[in-house]
Amino acid sequence: MTELELLREAFDLQESLVSMRRMFHQNPELSFQERLTSSEVAAELKRIGSWSVRTEVGGFGVVAELTGAGGGRTVALRADMDALPIAEETGLPYASVRPNVMHACGHDAHTAMLLGAARLIARRRAELEGTVRLLFQSAEEINEGAKAMIAERALDGVDEIYGLHNDPLLPSGRFALRPGSMMGSVDRIEMTVEGKGGHGAIPDASVDPVVAAASIVMGLQTAVSREISPFEPAVVTIGSLQAGEAGNVIPSRARLTGTVRTFSPEVRRSMPERLERLVRKQAEAFRCRAELRYIEQVPVLSNDQACCRAAWNVLTRLAGEANLEEARPTMAGEDFSVYLQAVPGCFVWVGSGSSDGGEAYGLHHPKYTIDERCLPYGAAYFAAIAMERTRPGG
């Protein structure tokens, strides 16, 4: 088996890959609601044959396993299945039929790619020297699915794990990866600021939580600009501020929510104390009382050096070194990072953008779409890395 042979076979499957992807795209399901998607995945795996299939793992997750000759490693491949609460604006003939739900992140494509890999691997069972485990995961978008899969033992016995994500700003046929930290940690912050309500024309008789909240938003920016080294990336963003209903009334309470992103475990560990101090002291300066709830979600996504090197070598043979590049770090998060805390592995970007230079919409955009020529590339990569890394000494 060569990677180029796998790629040619994957392109022979393109029509079925496109059909599956469009079916998933037209019927998107939100996190922990992927009932139809998971049932279609399980049905396709049973049509392929060879795979043992377990359903309703970590929500609506599907776990499939195939073992070849003994002595090799157990390698897991993961695809996410959930969609986003976004109204689709693509105008495609296979656009979402569900109001305000859309596959705006390409998980429909990831699912089709892994199903394509399942078919390619099954055809080569006689060549397989270890065990391949497929993880079709729920709820990546809310950073809960990987934890739920691990809690139900989906990772037990796995030696290495590999995943991917499409990138519509990278042309189809190209890949990007990097060893070490590649994507940021993701944490959520929730704040309540308590004051004393009253008439907007008599502010001295009130304690205004809106002014305090505004100061908190500005003050939190100093957590990054004045307390963290400029060589350590971090982001604190407040995405919502809710207070009051009327323009002439000072409310008694304000609520804020936001996201915290870091690129190193050390900086991440320092953030709760830092933000709690800034929030509390800013509120006290305006005679208010504030509470901060810091909710850890997923860690920094850090690729294992050896696994990343193996993925790079496989992709060189599959797509050619001219079509590989070192990925730029991003503060976007991925709950694949939770798997990487448990076992070594590697996560790569698969180009899904048009190669003709047309307009590309980014992930989570209501007009987001992909160049479906990326599907065979993802399927072939999944199959190739699994066949390679299950071999003893691979």
C-alpha positions in Angstrom: 0.0 0.0 0.0 1.2 3.5 -0.8 -0.4 6.8 0.2 -0.9 7.7 -3.4 -2.8 4.5 -4.0 -5.0 5.4 -1.0 -5.6 8.8 -2.4 -6.6 7.4 -5.8 -9.1 5.1 -4.2 -10.4 7.9 -2.1 -11.1 10.0 -5.2 -12.9 6.9 -6.6 -15.2 7.3 -3.6 -15.8 11.0 -4.1 -19.3 10.8 -5.4 -20.4 8.8 -2.3 -18.4 11.1 0.0 -20.1 14.2 -1.4 -23.5 12.5 -1.2 -23.0 11.7 2.5 -21.6 15.1 3.3 -24.6 16.8 1.7 -27.1 14.6 3.5 -25.4 15.5 6.8 -25.3 19.2 5.8 -29.0 19.3 4.9 -29.9 17.8 8.3 -27.7 19.5 10.9 -28.1 18.7 14.6 -26.9 20.7 17.6 -24.6 19.5 20.3 -25.9 16.4 22.1 -28.8 16.2 19.7 -27.1 14.3 16.9 -29.6 11.4 16.8 -30.1 11.2 13.0 -26.4 11.8 12.2 -25.2 9.1 14.5 -27.8 6.6 13.2 -26.7 7.3 9.7 -23.0 6.9 10.7 -23.8 3.5 12.4 -25.8 2.4 9.4 -23.0 3.2 7.0 -20.4 1.4 9.1 -22.6 -1.7 9.1 -22.9 -1.5 5.3 -19.2 -1.4 5.0 -18.8 -4.4 7.2 -15.8 -5.6 9.3 -16.3 -2.8 11.9 -17.7 -3.6 15.4 -20.0 -0.7 16.2 -21.0 0.8 19.5 -23.6 3.7 19.7 -24.7 6.3 22.2 -21.2 6.8 23.6 -20.8 10.1 25.3 -24.2 11.3 24.1 -24.8 10.2 20.5 -21.2 9.3 19.8 -20.4 6.3 17.7 -17.3 4.1 18.3 -16.2 1.6 15.7 -13.2 -0.8 15.9 -11.4 -3.1 13.4 -8.5 -5.3 14.3 -6.0 -6.8 11.9 -3.0 -9.0 12.7 -1.8 -8.9 16.3 1.2 -7.0 17.6 0.5 -3.5 16.4 -0.7 -0.4 18.1 -4.3 0.8 18.7 -4.8 4.1 16.9 -7.9 6.2 17.2 -9.2 8.5 14.5 -11.8 11.2 15.5 -14.4 13.2 13.7 -17.0 15.6 15.2 -20.6 15.6 14.2 -22.5 18.6 15.7 -23.7 21.8 14.0 -24.1 25.4 15.2 -27.1 27.6 16.0 -26.7 29.7 12.9 -29.2 30.5 10.1 -27.7 29.4 6.8 -27.3 31.9 4.0 -25.5 29.9 1.3 -28.5 29.4 -1.0 -27.1 25.9 -1.8 -29.6 23.3 -3.1 -28.7 21.1 -0.1 -28.8 23.9 2.5 -30.0 23.2 6.0 -33.7 22.3 6.2 -33.6 23.1 9.9 -34.3 26.8 10.9 -31.4 28.4 12.6 -29.2 25.3 12.6 -26.2 25.0 10.2 -23.1 23.0 9.6 -21.0 26.2 9.5 -17.9 24.6 10.8 -17.7 21.6 8.4 -18.3 18.8 10.8 -20.5 17.2 8.1 -17.3 17.0 6.0 -15.3 15.6 8.8 -17.9 12.8 9.4 -17.9 12.0 5.7 -14.1 11.9 5.6 -13.9 9.4 8.5 -16.6 7.2 6.9 -14.6 7.2 3.7 -11.5 6.2 5.7 -13.5 3.4 7.3 -14.2 2.0 3.8 -10.5 2.3 2.7 -9.2 0.7 5.9 -11.7 -2.2 5.8 -10.5 -3.0 2.2 -7.0 -3.4 3.7 -7.8 -5.4 6.7 -5.3 -8.1 5.6 -2.5 -5.5 5.7 -3.6 -4.0 9.0 -1.1 -4.9 11.8 -2.9 -3.5 14.8 -6.3 -2.0 15.7 -8.0 1.1 14.4 -10.8 2.8 16.5 -13.0 5.4 15.0 -14.6 8.0 17.3 -17.5 9.9 15.8 -18.0 12.5 18.5 -20.9 14.6 19.8 -20.8 18.2 21.1 -17.4 19.6 20.0 -19.0 23.0 19.6 -19.8 23.3 23.3 -16.5 21.7 24.4 -18.2 18.8 26.1 -18.1 15.9 23.7 -14.5 14.7 24.1 -14.9 14.6 27.9 -18.1 12.6 27.6 -16.4 10.1 25.2 -13.5 9.6 27.5 -15.8 9.2 30.5 -17.4 6.2 28.7 -14.0 4.6 28.0 -13.8 5.4 24.3 -10.1 6.1 24.7 -9.3 3.0 26.8 -6.3 1.0 25.3 -5.6 3.7 22.7 -1.9 4.3 22.0 -2.2 7.3 19.7 -5.0 9.5 18.3 -5.3 11.6 15.2 -7.8 14.3 14.2 -8.3 17.0 11.6 -10.3 20.1 10.9 -11.1 21.7 7.5 -9.8 25.2 6.8 -11.7 27.2 4.2 -8.9 29.7 4.0 -6.5 27.0 2.9 -6.9 25.6 -0.7 -8.1 22.1 -1.1 -5.3 19.7 -1.4 -3.1 21.5 1.1 -2.5 20.6 4.8 -1.0 22.5 7.7 0.2 21.3 11.1 2.8 22.1 13.7 4.4 20.3 16.7 3.6 21.5 20.2 1.0 24.2 20.9 -1.3 24.8 17.9 -4.6 26.0 19.3 -5.5 28.0 22.4 -7.2 26.9 25.6 -10.8 27.8 26.0 -12.4 29.0 29.3 -15.6 30.8 30.1 -16.1 33.6 32.6 -19.5 34.7 34.1 -19.8 37.8 36.3 -22.6 39.4 38.3 -22.3 43.0 39.5 -24.6 44.0 42.3 -25.5 47.6 42.9 -28.6 49.5 44.1 -31.3 50.5 41.6 -33.1 53.8 41.3 -34.1 56.7 39.1 -31.8 57.6 36.3 -32.2 61.3 37.1 -31.1 60.8 40.7 -27.9 58.7 40.4 -26.6 59.8 43.8 -29.4 57.8 45.5 -28.3 54.7 43.6 -25.2 52.5 43.2 -24.8 52.0 39.5 -23.7 48.5 38.4 -23.7 49.6 34.7 -20.8 52.0 35.2 -19.0 49.4 37.3 -19.6 46.8 34.6 -18.2 49.2 31.9 -15.1 49.7 34.0 -14.7 46.0 34.5 -14.8 45.5 30.7 -12.0 48.0 30.3 -10.1 46.9 33.3 -10.0 43.3 32.2 -8.0 44.2 29.2 -5.1 45.1 31.5 -4.9 41.4 32.5 -3.2 40.8 29.1 -1.7 44.2 28.3 0.0 44.8 31.7 0.2 41.6 33.6 1.3 39.0 31.0 4.5 39.0 29.0 4.0 40.2 25.4 5.7 36.9 24.4 2.9 34.9 25.9 -0.3 35.1 23.8 -3.6 35.5 25.7 -7.1 37.0 25.0 -9.8 38.1 27.3 -13.1 39.0 25.5 -16.4 40.1 27.0 -19.1 39.0 24.6 -22.2 39.9 26.5 -23.2 42.6 29.0 -26.9 42.7 30.1 -28.3 45.2 32.5 -31.7 46.9 32.9 -34.6 47.4 30.5 -35.4 51.2 30.5 -33.2 54.2 29.6 -34.2 56.2 32.7 -33.8 53.5 35.3 -30.5 52.5 37.0 -30.8 48.7 37.4 -29.7 46.9 40.5 -27.7 44.2 38.7 -25.5 43.7 35.6 -24.4 40.4 34.1 -21.4 39.8 31.9 -20.0 36.7 30.1 -16.8 36.3 28.2 -14.1 33.9 27.0 -10.5 33.5 28.0 -7.9 32.1 25.6 -4.2 31.3 26.5 -1.4 29.5 24.7 0.4 27.9 27.6 -0.7 25.9 30.7 1.2 28.2 33.0 -0.6 31.4 31.8 -3.9 29.6 31.9 -3.4 28.5 35.6 -2.7 32.2 36.5 -5.9 33.6 35.0 -8.6 32.8 37.6 -6.9 34.7 40.4 -5.9 37.6 38.2 -9.3 38.1 36.7 -11.1 37.6 40.0 -8.9 40.4 41.6 -9.5 42.8 38.7 -13.3 42.2 38.7 -13.7 42.5 42.4 -11.5 45.6 42.8 -13.1 47.4 39.8 -16.5 46.8 41.3 -15.5 48.0 44.7 -14.2 51.3 43.3 -17.8 52.0 42.3 -19.3 50.8 45.6 -20.6 47.6 43.9 -20.0 44.0 44.7 -19.0 41.5 42.0 -18.7 37.8 41.7 -16.7 36.0 39.1 -17.3 32.4 38.0 -14.3 30.9 36.1 -15.3 27.8 34.1 -12.4 25.8 32.7 -13.4 24.1 29.4 -10.6 22.8 27.2 -6.8 23.0 27.5 -4.2 24.2 24.9 -4.1 21.8 21.9 -0.5 20.6 21.9 0.6 18.1 19.2 3.0 15.3 20.2 6.4 15.8 18.5 6.8 12.2 17.3 3.1 11.9 16.2 3.4 15.3 14.4 6.6 14.1 12.6 4.8 10.9 11.5 1.8 12.9 10.2 4.1 15.2 8.3 5.9 12.2 6.7 2.6 10.6 5.7 1.3 13.8 4.2 4.5 14.4 2.3 3.9 11.1 0.6 0.2 11.7 0.2 0.1 15.3 -1.0 3.7 16.3 -1.7 5.8 18.5 0.5 4.9 21.5 -1.6 1.4 21.1 -0.3 2.3 21.1 3.4 3.0 24.1 5.6 3.6 24.9 9.2 0.3 26.0 10.8 0.0 29.4 12.3 -0.9 29.3 16.0 -4.6 30.3 16.6 -6.6 31.2 19.7 -9.5 29.2 18.4 -10.1 26.2 20.6 -10.8 22.5 19.9 -11.8 19.8 22.4 -9.5 17.3 20.6 -7.0 18.8 23.1 -8.7 16.8 25.8 -7.8 13.6 24.1 -4.2 14.8 23.7 -4.0 15.2 27.4 -4.6 11.5 27.8 -2.7 10.0 24.9 -0.1 11.3 22.3 -1.5 12.4 18.9 -1.6 15.0 16.3 -4.3 17.4 14.9 -4.0 18.8 11.3 -5.7 21.4 9.1 -7.1 20.1 5.8 -7.5 22.7 3.1 -11.2 23.1 2.1 -11.0 26.4 0.2 -11.3 26.9 -3.5 -8.1 26.8 -5.4 -9.4 29.3 -8.0 -9.1 32.3 -5.8 -12.8 32.8 -5.2 -14.2 34.5 -2.1 -13.9 32.3 1.0 -16.1 32.7 4.1 -14.5 31.6 7.4 -15.6 29.0 9.9 -18.9 29.9 11.7 -20.0 32.3 9.0 -23.6 31.9 7.7 -22.3 31.8 4.1 -19.5 29.3 4.9 -19.0 26.4 2.5 -16.3 24.1 1.3 -14.7 22.9 -1.9 -15.8 19.3 -1.8 -12.6 18.1 -3.5 -11.2 18.2 0.1 -13.2 15.1 1.1 -11.0 12.5 -0.6 -7.9 14.1 0.9 -9.2 13.9 4.4 -10.4 10.3 4.0 -7.0 9.2 2.5 -5.1 11.0 5.2 -7.1 9.3 8.0 -6.6 5.9 6.4 -2.9 6.4 5.7 -2.0 7.6 9.2 -3.9 4.7 10.8 -2.3 2.1 8.6 1.1 3.6 9.2 0.9 4.1 13.0 -0.7 0.7 13.8 2.4 -1.1 12.5 4.9 -2.2 15.2 7.6 0.4 15.1 5.6 2.5 12.7 
